[in-house]
Amino acid sequence: MKMFVRIIIVLAAVLMLISVTAGICVVYFIQPTDLRSDWQKPAEQHMARHQHDLQRDRDALLRSFRSAKPHTTLRPESLPESLRVPA
């Protein structure tokens, strides 16, 4: 019975050592991959570059639409730079 308990303890210690070693290898040796698509990166850079203007320009655009006549259209060239989708 004592031998069986010792074997279980040794196996548990070996499994714990293997799992800790594998965790360290994953953290330090495997590079994280960027799962975002290539088209998302320019949009995120654009948002970061114009983060201070976005809310102000959005509110101004909403006010102009609320005061405009029905079926008013807006051309992309007339949008503020912060609200344009980067190409």
Secondary structure, 3 states (H helix, E strand, C coil): CHHHHHHHHHHHHHHHHHHHHHHHHHHHHCCCCCCCCCCHHHHHHHHHHCCCCHHHHHHHHHHHHHHCCCCCCCCHHHCCHHHCCCC
